[in-house]
């Protein structure tokens, strides 16, 4: 084929430039342009799609998240809290020279919640860094990593921090009202807040999620087993002092059910326009205000 220039080829309908290339010169041959191969998804992208599939309900939300998530900034809140809790537990074990399923309990720590020191307001939150025994620590760390970390990747560190801290605060305020003589230690308030927020999402959308009913049952069984263990441990050692409260489990769950609706992302809806948002806000705000007034005016 004799050609003058590449420009002449562009003017020919039979030889579009988008499909063929030619060399400059008097004589050349047409060569098909190779189309780029579709790249295989990386391990990171596979993980993102897996998290979207497991933690988001609608297909549009999953696609939106999978296409836009870049891990920048990375999840920082849950890893930081987890490392702090493990580090403090290790320190108290070394300080006490012992470790058991239910101890040691650092009752003299400035972080643990104590009814006789409730005037020290930071204890209403800082108790989450103290744990009474390796069983307590192991379960809380397991849930924080398996549930809290993926939730943070989906919803962001700020939103998960609000849900977590609201559960911690609800646990200490609830204990100060319903279990006034008990000490409080552990991340159960925050952990159950995260668990309940995820549980509420499953309950509302289990029909749209893969194995939704199975996930719902698994979360309920795990949570019930942990609460049952806490109640049994409290009743078995009710004559021992100090008594560690299990009220934070229940209060943290209530906070998660409400705060999950308030602050977790809904990618294609404005949840604040829905009635459920205002009901959740009223429940959490009302319970918190009552507990604060109880602590201020009763004591």
Beta strands, then each sheet from edge to edge (+ up, - down):
strand 1: 20-21
strand 2: 31-32
sheet 1: 1+ 2-
end
